[in-house]
Amino acid sequence: MQISRSGSVLLTGAVAVALAVTALPAAQAAPSATAVISEVYGGGGNSGATLTRDFVELANAGSTPFEVGGFSVQYLPGAPSAGSQWQVSALTGSIAPGGRYLVAQAAGTGGTVALPTPDATGTIAMAAGSGTVALVSGTTPLTCKSAADCAAEPRIVDLVGYGSAVVREGSGPAPTASATASVHRAASLADTDDNAADFSAGAPTPVNAAGETSGGGQGPEEPGPTEPGPVRIHDIQGTTRVSPLDGTAVTGVPGVVTGVRATGSRGFWIQETAPDDDPRTSEGLFVYTGSAAPTVKAGDSVLVSGKVAEYYPGTATQSITQITSPRITVLSSGNALPAPVVLDARSVPGRYVPSAGGASIDPLPLEPKRYALDLYESLESVRVQIADTRVTGATTAYDEIWVTVKPKENPTRRGGTLYASYQDQNTGRLKVMSLDPARPVPTANVGDVLKGRTTGVLDYASYGGYNLQATELGTHVDKKLRREVTRKQKRDELAIATYNVENLDAADDQAKFDTLAEGIAKNLSSPDIVSLEEIQDDNGPVNDGTVGSEATLKRFTDAIVAQGGPRYAWRYIAPENNKDGGEPGGNIRNVFLFNPQRVSFADRPGGDATTPVHPVKTWKGVKLSASPGRINPASPAWEASRKPLVGEFTFRGKPVFVIGNHFGSKGGDQPLHGRFQEPNRSSEAKRLQQATEVNAFVTSLLKADKSAQVVALGDFNDFEFSPTFTALTKGKVLKPLITTLPASERYSYVFDGNSQTLDHILTSPAIRRFDYDVVHINAEFADQASDHDPQVVRVRTGGFWF
C-alpha cells in the first residue's frame, strides 16, 4: 500500500434506510440513531504505521442490537474516475447497543501491531489520506460517484468522506488522515450528517465487538452482582411479545444456564427455578454476549445484570427478549436443569396465530392455550422436549432439519406436511439445530424420524421462526425414501415436462450437470419437450455483458446423452443484459429442450428480447407470429423478471403451443411466523400482473382457434389456491393439473417444513386425456440437484379436441 493512494469507503446492509434527497453538494443519508461509522483508517501497513492493516470501525448508538447480516462496507477512491468502482466487504452478525464492530481491510508490508480479532474481514486497500466509506443496505456495489447521486441512494445508512473526498456528507469531508492518524467520530456517536463536524483526526484506536483493543487487551469490567436483585425472568418477559422492561437496566437477575451458543449470535440461555403461575410469562431468557464467547456452562447458577432489549432479527419478524452488555456472577456449578416442557400433539393448539388485521401482534396478550405461536412465545428461551418426531424438511446446508410434533397434521403420501391453504397453517412444525458442534443434526430426508427424545432451548430466528436449539438429539431412523421414476410415454403420447434447474451455467461442476441430466433421462424418462427454468448465461454471475447460453446447453444436453437420454435440441431467446432479474450478471432465462426424433419445432423468425409474440389466425387454425417468442416483454409486469417463452411444436402432424414460465419470486413477503398478522404478501402484486398477461395471451390464442392445444408450465412461484391462479385461469382457458392429484400429492417444493406447490402444468380445454405426474427427486432430500421437483404431463393424441 502507498501513502499517496486515495479512496472512499461505504457501509451497506439488508435494511434500506431512506435518504433525504436534496440539492446539497454532499451525500446526506438521514442521520442514523443506530449503526454509524465510528472510525476509518487507511494507513495500515504503510511506512511509518504501527498497525499492519486498514480498518473500518462501526458502532451502535441505539438501545437494541443492530443486525448487520446482509450489510456491507464499501469503498470508493476519493477522486473517482470514470472507471472507479465501489469495492465491497460483506458483514455478518450484529452490533450490541453502545458496542463496536471491527472490519479489517487490506494489510501492508509495514507496521508491527495486529488489529484485535476482527468481526468481519475484507480485502480493500483503502487510501491513507483521502477516501469515502459507506454503510449500505445489501452487498450490491453502489454506482454513484458524486455527492448528489449518492445523496439519492436509499441504501446508504451512513457515509464518511475524508481528506479531499468528492463524496461526503455536509459542509465538507472529515480531516485528512495518514499512516499514523485515522478519522474518528466523537465519543457521543452523534451523527449530524456533516463529516467535517462529526469527525476529527487522531491516533487509530480499533475496538472489536468484544471490547478488545489492538494491544489484545480489554478495559476493566465492572464486577458482577453478588446478590439477586428484585427482577425475575418472568417479570422481564411479561405477558406479551415485548418486554415491559424493554430498555431498562436490571441487576442480579437469577437463573440456571440451560444452553450456550459459542458461534454466530453468541450468548447463553438462563431459566428461572422458581416460576410464577402465569402460563403467558416465559421463564427463560437469552443473554447476548456479542462477539465474546460465553464463559459459563450449562448447570451454572448465575446472576446477570445488563440492559433488557428486544432484538428483531428481521423487519417483519417477532423479537427475542434478551439482556445485552451483561455482567455475570457465577454462584455455583453443576446444578440440575429445569425439567423440559413437552411439546406434542396434545399440548400444541390447532390454531396458528391471532389476527391483527395486518398490524403487529406485539401488544396482544398471549393466549398460549389457543394459538401455537403464542404457546411458543410463552416458552421463548425455555427448555423443551419433543419425541419421536417425523422429519418434514430435509437437512439443509446449515445443519438444520424440520420436524413435526403432530404426525397426523396434513400428512403427505411420502412423509411430509402439506401446506394446504393460507388459513390452514401447520402448527406442529419446528426447526431443529444442534448446540453441540461435535454432534450436528443427522443428514435426514423427509419422512425420516428422530426416534426418542430431542431436548433443548426454544429459540427464534428470522429464517423459520421458532426453533429448538438441541442439547440432546433423538436417534435418526432412515425410512429409506427413494427418488421417483415416472413411466415412459407411449408412442401416441406427447410428454411435456418442466424443471427448475437452479441457476445452471457452464461454470458449474460436472456433478451438477450429471445429476440434473439423470433426472431428465431416467427419472423423467426422457420427455419429448422439457421447459427449463433458471438457465443462466455461459459465465453465470460474471457481470460482463455475456447473454448467450450455448455452452451451458451444450454441456447439459451432452450430459443427458451420457445418461442414456436422447440428443435434445434447444430454443431460447437471450434476455437483454441484466433485464430479467435473478442473480446479477446471470441473465436467467427459460429454455425449451425437445427431442427432434419425436417432435418438431416451428422455427419462425421475428422473436427477440423486446418484440412481443402474438397469434395469427389462418385458414388452418392459429400459428405464432414468431417462434420462439416472448409474451409482451415491454409490459411492466415483466420488469426485472423472466419473460415467458412461447414455442410452436408439431407432434404427429398437430400443432402444440407451449409457454415456459418463471414468475416473480416471493421475496419481500412477510413471514408466516412474523409479528404482522395476517402477513402481507407484497410480491403477489407482480405475479398477478404476470398471470393476467399470460391469461390474455392464451385467451387470444383460443379466440383465434378454440381447439388450440396449449400447455403453460414452469415455476409460477405461487400456490394453486392463490389469487395468482385465479387470474391465470380466468375464463377457464387453463386448468391447473395439480388439482387433479390427491391432496397428499400436491407439492413440488419444501419450504420451512411445508410441502407446497410452486411449479405447475396447466392445459387448455382442447387437451382432455392426459396423465400427469409430479416426480419427487429433489425437494424432500438433503442431497439435491435443485430445490424443485420436476413434473410431466403425457397427452394422448386422441385427447386433443379438434
Solvent accessible surface area in square Angstrom, and as a share of the most:
residue,aa,sasa,rsa
1,M,59,0.26
2,Q,126,0.56
3,I,86,0.44
4,S,103,0.67
5,R,45,0.17
6,S,49,0.31
7,G,0,0.00
8,S,0,0.00
9,V,0,0.00
10,L,0,0.00
11,L,0,0.00
12,T,0,0.00
13,G,0,0.00
14,A,66,0.51
15,V,63,0.36
16,A,73,0.57
17,V,44,0.26
18,A,79,0.61
19,L,22,0.11
20,A,51,0.39
21,V,101,0.58
22,T,63,0.37
23,A,107,0.83
24,L,81,0.40
25,P,94,0.59
26,A,1,0.01
27,A,1,0.01
28,Q,32,0.14
29,A,3,0.02
30,A,37,0.29
31,P,82,0.52
32,S,17,0.11
33,A,80,0.62
34,T,54,0.31
35,A,0,0.00
36,V,0,0.00
37,I,0,0.00
38,S,5,0.03
39,E,3,0.02
40,V,1,0.01
41,Y,1,0.00
42,G,0,0.00
43,G,0,0.00
44,G,0,0.00
45,G,3,0.03
46,N,1,0.01
47,S,93,0.60
48,G,62,0.59
49,A,12,0.09
50,T,83,0.48
51,L,6,0.03
52,T,32,0.18
53,R,71,0.26
54,D,0,0.00
55,F,0,0.00
56,V,0,0.00
57,E,7,0.03
58,L,0,0.00
59,A,0,0.00
60,N,0,0.00
61,A,45,0.35
62,G,18,0.17
63,S,60,0.39
64,T,49,0.28
65,P,11,0.07
66,F,35,0.15
67,E,55,0.24
68,V,0,0.00
69,G,26,0.25
70,G,34,0.32
71,F,2,0.01
72,S,0,0.00
73,V,0,0.00
74,Q,0,0.00
75,Y,6,0.02
76,L,0,0.00
77,P,36,0.23
78,G,1,0.01
79,A,75,0.58
80,P,29,0.18
81,S,70,0.45
82,A,102,0.79
83,G,60,0.57
84,S,14,0.09
85,Q,123,0.55
86,W,9,0.03
87,Q,77,0.34
88,V,52,0.30
89,S,6,0.04
90,A,62,0.48
91,L,3,0.02
92,T,94,0.55
93,G,35,0.34
94,S,12,0.08
95,I,0,0.00
96,A,20,0.16
97,P,16,0.10
98,G,49,0.47
99,G,18,0.17
100,R,60,0.22
101,Y,4,0.01
102,L,0,0.00
103,V,0,0.00
104,A,0,0.00
105,Q,0,0.00
106,A,17,0.13
107,A,61,0.47
108,G,20,0.20
109,T,148,0.86
110,G,21,0.20
111,G,26,0.25
112,T,125,0.73
113,V,48,0.28
114,A,66,0.51
115,L,20,0.10
116,P,7,0.04
117,T,98,0.57
118,P,47,0.29
119,D,30,0.16
120,A,14,0.11
121,T,84,0.49
122,G,6,0.06
123,T,123,0.71
124,I,4,0.02
125,A,47,0.37
126,M,0,0.00
127,A,0,0.00
128,A,0,0.00
129,G,16,0.15
130,S,10,0.07
131,G,0,0.00
132,T,0,0.00
133,V,0,0.00
134,A,0,0.00
135,L,0,0.00
136,V,0,0.00
137,S,8,0.05
138,G,20,0.20
139,T,65,0.38
140,T,76,0.44
141,P,65,0.41
142,L,5,0.02
143,T,117,0.68
144,C,12,0.07
145,K,62,0.26
146,S,40,0.26
147,A,7,0.05
148,A,55,0.43
149,D,88,0.45
150,C,0,0.00
151,A,1,0.01
152,A,48,0.37
153,E,32,0.15
154,P,72,0.45
155,R,51,0.18
156,I,2,0.01
157,V,3,0.02
158,D,0,0.00
159,L,0,0.00
160,V,0,0.00
161,G,0,0.00
162,Y,1,0.00
163,G,12,0.11
164,S,91,0.58
165,A,2,0.01
166,V,66,0.38
167,V,1,0.00
168,R,53,0.19
169,E,1,0.00
170,G,14,0.13
171,S,90,0.58
172,G,9,0.08
173,P,37,0.23
174,A,2,0.01
175,P,51,0.32
176,T,92,0.54
177,A,6,0.05
178,S,41,0.26
179,A,8,0.06
180,T,85,0.50
181,A,20,0.15
182,S,0,0.00
183,V,1,0.00
184,H,54,0.24
185,R,13,0.05
186,A,56,0.44
187,A,100,0.77
188,S,87,0.56
189,L,15,0.07
190,A,51,0.40
191,D,18,0.09
192,T,82,0.48
193,D,7,0.03
194,D,31,0.16
195,N,1,0.01
196,A,48,0.37
197,A,77,0.60
198,D,12,0.06
199,F,9,0.04
200,S,55,0.36
201,A,48,0.37
202,G,23,0.22
203,A,72,0.55
204,P,28,0.18
205,T,80,0.47
206,P,1,0.01
207,V,37,0.21
208,N,5,0.02
209,A,26,0.20
210,A,17,0.13
211,G,29,0.28
212,E,50,0.23
213,T,58,0.34
214,S,31,0.20
215,G,73,0.70
216,G,59,0.57
217,G,36,0.35
218,Q,112,0.50
219,G,49,0.47
220,P,142,0.89
221,E,128,0.57
222,E,106,0.48
223,P,113,0.71
224,G,24,0.23
225,P,17,0.11
226,T,102,0.59
227,E,124,0.56
228,P,68,0.43
229,G,15,0.14
230,P,123,0.77
231,V,30,0.17
232,R,73,0.26
233,I,0,0.00
234,H,27,0.12
235,D,62,0.32
236,I,0,0.00
237,Q,7,0.03
238,G,9,0.09
239,T,43,0.25
240,T,32,0.19
241,R,3,0.01
242,V,42,0.24
243,S,5,0.03
244,P,94,0.59
245,L,45,0.22
246,D,63,0.33
247,G,39,0.37
248,T,59,0.34
249,A,79,0.61
250,V,8,0.05
251,T,74,0.43
252,G,0,0.00
253,V,0,0.00
254,P,25,0.16
255,G,7,0.07
256,V,9,0.05
257,V,0,0.00
258,T,2,0.01
259,G,2,0.02
260,V,39,0.22
261,R,42,0.15
262,A,54,0.42
263,T,92,0.54
264,G,67,0.65
265,S,45,0.29
266,R,73,0.27
267,G,0,0.00
268,F,1,0.00
269,W,0,0.00
270,I,0,0.00
271,Q,12,0.06
272,E,12,0.06
273,T,88,0.51
274,A,69,0.54
275,P,84,0.53
276,D,54,0.28
277,D,142,0.74
278,D,36,0.19
279,P,85,0.53
280,R,84,0.30
281,T,15,0.08
282,S,3,0.02
283,E,20,0.09
284,G,0,0.00
285,L,0,0.00
286,F,3,0.01
287,V,0,0.00
288,Y,9,0.03
289,T,23,0.13
290,G,8,0.08
291,S,37,0.24
292,A,35,0.27
293,A,58,0.45
294,P,20,0.12
295,T,136,0.79
296,V,11,0.06
297,K,119,0.50
298,A,53,0.41
299,G,4,0.03
300,D,4,0.02
301,S,25,0.16
302,V,1,0.00
303,L,1,0.00
304,V,0,0.00
305,S,0,0.00
306,G,11,0.10
307,K,73,0.31
308,V,0,0.00
309,A,0,0.00
310,E,5,0.02
311,Y,22,0.08
312,Y,64,0.24
313,P,23,0.15
314,G,23,0.22
315,T,88,0.51
316,A,15,0.12
317,T,6,0.03
318,Q,1,0.00
319,S,1,0.01
320,I,12,0.06
321,T,1,0.01
322,Q,3,0.02
323,I,0,0.00
324,T,1,0.00
325,S,68,0.44
326,P,25,0.16
327,R,60,0.22
328,I,52,0.26
329,T,29,0.17
330,V,72,0.41
331,L,89,0.44
332,S,51,0.33
333,S,60,0.39
334,G,73,0.70
335,N,55,0.28
336,A,94,0.73
337,L,60,0.30
338,P,25,0.15
339,A,85,0.66
340,P,36,0.23
341,V,58,0.33
342,V,80,0.46
343,L,3,0.01
344,D,37,0.19
345,A,56,0.43
346,R,222,0.81
347,S,49,0.31
348,V,4,0.03
349,P,18,0.11
350,G,63,0.61
351,R,129,0.47
352,Y,25,0.10
353,V,29,0.17
354,P,13,0.08
355,S,66,0.43
356,A,30,0.23
357,G,74,0.71
358,G,36,0.34
359,A,56,0.44
360,S,29,0.19
361,I,0,0.00
362,D,13,0.07
363,P,92,0.58
364,L,59,0.29
365,P,79,0.49
366,L,6,0.03
367,E,73,0.33
368,P,13,0.08
369,K,181,0.77
370,R,112,0.41
371,Y,13,0.05
372,A,0,0.00
373,L,4,0.02
374,D,1,0.01
375,L,23,0.12
376,Y,4,0.02
377,E,5,0.02
378,S,5,0.03
379,L,21,0.10
380,E,1,0.01
381,S,0,0.00
382,V,6,0.04
383,R,32,0.12
384,V,0,0.00
385,Q,28,0.13
386,I,1,0.01
387,A,56,0.43
388,D,78,0.40
389,T,3,0.02
390,R,35,0.13
391,V,0,0.00
392,T,0,0.00
393,G,4,0.04
394,A,13,0.10
395,T,14,0.08
396,T,53,0.31
397,A,104,0.80
398,Y,177,0.67
399,D,72,0.37
400,E,29,0.13
401,I,0,0.00
402,W,16,0.06
403,V,0,0.00
404,T,2,0.01
405,V,9,0.05
406,K,20,0.09
407,P,75,0.47
408,K,186,0.79
409,E,28,0.13
410,N,41,0.21
411,P,65,0.41
412,T,10,0.06
413,R,130,0.47
414,R,31,0.11
415,G,14,0.14
416,G,0,0.00
417,T,0,0.00
418,L,17,0.08
419,Y,12,0.05
420,A,39,0.30
421,S,26,0.17
422,Y,41,0.15
423,Q,159,0.71
424,D,59,0.31
425,Q,25,0.11
426,N,1,0.00
427,T,1,0.01
428,G,0,0.00
429,R,24,0.09
430,L,0,0.00
431,K,6,0.03
432,V,0,0.00
433,M,32,0.14
434,S,29,0.19
435,L,30,0.15
436,D,64,0.33
437,P,121,0.76
438,A,95,0.73
439,R,118,0.43
440,P,69,0.43
441,V,7,0.04
442,P,31,0.20
443,T,103,0.60
444,A,1,0.01
445,N,34,0.17
446,V,0,0.00
447,G,10,0.10
448,D,2,0.01
449,V,25,0.15
450,L,1,0.00
451,K,112,0.47
452,G,30,0.29
453,R,141,0.51
454,T,1,0.01
455,T,1,0.01
456,G,1,0.01
457,V,0,0.00
458,L,0,0.00
459,D,5,0.02
460,Y,4,0.01
461,A,29,0.23
462,S,33,0.22
463,Y,180,0.68
464,G,9,0.08
465,G,0,0.00
466,Y,8,0.03
467,N,0,0.00
468,L,0,0.00
469,Q,12,0.05
470,A,1,0.01
471,T,69,0.40
472,E,69,0.31
473,L,14,0.07
474,G,6,0.06
475,T,88,0.51
476,H,59,0.26
477,V,53,0.30
478,D,67,0.35
479,K,116,0.49
480,K,121,0.51
481,L,24,0.12
482,R,154,0.56
483,R,99,0.36
484,E,36,0.16
485,V,102,0.58
486,T,7,0.04
487,R,93,0.34
488,K,116,0.49
489,Q,15,0.07
490,K,116,0.49
491,R,185,0.67
492,D,36,0.19
493,E,5,0.02
494,L,0,0.00
495,A,1,0.01
496,I,0,0.00
497,A,0,0.00
498,T,2,0.01
499,Y,3,0.01
500,N,2,0.01
501,V,0,0.00
502,E,62,0.28
503,N,50,0.26
504,L,0,0.00
505,D,8,0.04
506,A,21,0.16
507,A,81,0.63
508,D,36,0.19
509,D,109,0.57
510,Q,87,0.39
511,A,70,0.54
512,K,51,0.22
513,F,0,0.00
514,D,48,0.25
515,T,66,0.39
516,L,0,0.00
517,A,0,0.00
518,E,71,0.32
519,G,3,0.03
520,I,0,0.00
521,A,12,0.09
522,K,99,0.42
523,N,16,0.08
524,L,2,0.01
525,S,15,0.09
526,S,10,0.06
527,P,0,0.00
528,D,0,0.00
529,I,0,0.00
530,V,0,0.00
531,S,0,0.00
532,L,0,0.00
533,E,0,0.00
534,E,25,0.11
535,I,0,0.00
536,Q,1,0.00
537,D,0,0.00
538,D,36,0.19
539,N,37,0.19
540,G,0,0.00
541,P,69,0.44
542,V,82,0.47
543,N,92,0.47
544,D,90,0.46
545,G,38,0.36
546,T,45,0.26
547,V,44,0.25
548,G,26,0.25
549,S,0,0.00
550,E,89,0.40
551,A,48,0.37
552,T,0,0.00
553,L,0,0.00
554,K,105,0.45
555,R,67,0.25
556,F,0,0.00
557,T,0,0.00
558,D,47,0.24
559,A,4,0.03
560,I,0,0.00
561,V,55,0.32
562,A,86,0.66
563,Q,44,0.19
564,G,68,0.65
565,G,13,0.12
566,P,28,0.18
567,R,129,0.47
568,Y,4,0.02
569,A,28,0.22
570,W,54,0.19
571,R,67,0.24
572,Y,37,0.14
573,I,15,0.08
574,A,33,0.25
575,P,4,0.02
576,E,77,0.34
577,N,62,0.32
578,N,73,0.37
579,K,105,0.44
580,D,2,0.01
581,G,27,0.26
582,G,43,0.41
583,E,69,0.31
584,P,89,0.56
585,G,1,0.01
586,G,0,0.00
587,N,3,0.02
588,I,4,0.02
589,R,4,0.01
590,N,4,0.02
591,V,0,0.00
592,F,0,0.00
593,L,0,0.00
594,F,7,0.03
595,N,16,0.08
596,P,66,0.42
597,Q,160,0.71
598,R,71,0.26
599,V,5,0.03
600,S,59,0.38
601,F,21,0.09
602,A,25,0.19
603,D,86,0.44
604,R,60,0.22
605,P,121,0.76
606,G,52,0.50
607,G,26,0.25
608,D,65,0.34
609,A,16,0.12
610,T,75,0.44
611,T,54,0.31
612,P,66,0.41
613,V,8,0.05
614,H,102,0.46
615,P,28,0.17
616,V,48,0.28
617,K,145,0.62
618,T,49,0.28
619,W,225,0.79
620,K,159,0.67
621,G,15,0.14
622,V,12,0.07
623,K,74,0.32
624,L,0,0.00
625,S,32,0.21
626,A,6,0.05
627,S,2,0.01
628,P,22,0.14
629,G,0,0.00
630,R,7,0.03
631,I,4,0.02
632,N,58,0.29
633,P,11,0.07
634,A,90,0.70
635,S,12,0.08
636,P,98,0.62
637,A,3,0.03
638,W,1,0.00
639,E,122,0.55
640,A,69,0.54
641,S,5,0.03
642,R,21,0.08
643,K,18,0.08
644,P,0,0.00
645,L,4,0.02
646,V,0,0.00
647,G,0,0.00
648,E,14,0.06
649,F,0,0.00
650,T,46,0.27
651,F,3,0.01
652,R,115,0.42
653,G,62,0.59
654,K,80,0.34
655,P,54,0.34
656,V,1,0.00
657,F,1,0.00
658,V,0,0.00
659,I,0,0.00
660,G,0,0.00
661,N,0,0.00
662,H,6,0.03
663,F,0,0.00
664,G,11,0.11
665,S,65,0.42
666,K,53,0.22
667,G,59,0.57
668,G,68,0.65
669,D,35,0.18
670,Q,48,0.21
671,P,34,0.22
672,L,53,0.26
673,H,14,0.06
674,G,1,0.01
675,R,49,0.18
676,F,49,0.21
677,Q,4,0.02
678,E,96,0.43
679,P,23,0.15
680,N,87,0.45
681,R,79,0.29
682,S,60,0.38
683,S,15,0.10
684,E,18,0.08
685,A,61,0.47
686,K,62,0.26
687,R,0,0.00
688,L,62,0.31
689,Q,88,0.39
690,Q,0,0.00
691,A,0,0.00
692,T,76,0.44
693,E,34,0.15
694,V,0,0.00
695,N,14,0.07
696,A,57,0.44
697,F,13,0.06
698,V,0,0.00
699,T,59,0.34
700,S,40,0.26
701,L,0,0.00
702,L,22,0.11
703,K,176,0.74
704,A,18,0.14
705,D,34,0.18
706,K,167,0.71
707,S,23,0.15
708,A,5,0.04
709,Q,5,0.02
710,V,0,0.00
711,V,0,0.00
712,A,0,0.00
713,L,0,0.00
714,G,0,0.00
715,D,2,0.01
716,F,0,0.00
717,N,14,0.07
718,D,0,0.00
719,F,12,0.05
720,E,40,0.18
721,F,65,0.27
722,S,2,0.01
723,P,46,0.29
724,T,0,0.00
725,F,5,0.02
726,T,100,0.58
727,A,20,0.16
728,L,0,0.00
729,T,28,0.16
730,K,145,0.61
731,G,66,0.64
732,K,173,0.73
733,V,16,0.09
734,L,6,0.03
735,K,99,0.42
736,P,21,0.13
737,L,0,0.00
738,I,0,0.00
739,T,55,0.32
740,T,61,0.35
741,L,24,0.12
742,P,79,0.50
743,A,59,0.46
744,S,35,0.22
745,E,40,0.18
746,R,67,0.25
747,Y,1,0.00
748,S,0,0.00
749,Y,36,0.14
750,V,27,0.15
751,F,115,0.48
752,D,33,0.17
753,G,0,0.00
754,N,3,0.01
755,S,0,0.00
756,Q,13,0.06
757,T,3,0.02
758,L,10,0.05
759,D,3,0.01
760,H,1,0.00
761,I,0,0.00
762,L,0,0.00
763,T,2,0.01
764,S,2,0.01
765,P,76,0.48
766,A,1,0.00
767,I,8,0.04
768,R,142,0.52
769,R,119,0.43
770,F,58,0.24
771,D,51,0.26
772,Y,16,0.06
773,D,43,0.22
774,V,5,0.03
775,V,0,0.00
776,H,3,0.01
777,I,7,0.03
778,N,3,0.02
779,A,7,0.06
780,E,1,0.01
781,F,7,0.03
782,A,31,0.24
783,D,112,0.58
784,Q,72,0.32
785,A,14,0.11
786,S,0,0.00
787,D,42,0.22
788,H,10,0.04
789,D,2,0.01
790,P,0,0.00
791,Q,0,0.00
792,V,1,0.00
793,V,0,0.00
794,R,8,0.03
795,V,1,0.00
796,R,75,0.27
797,T,33,0.19
798,G,56,0.54
799,G,2,0.02
800,F,10,0.04
801,W,133,0.47
802,F,132,0.55
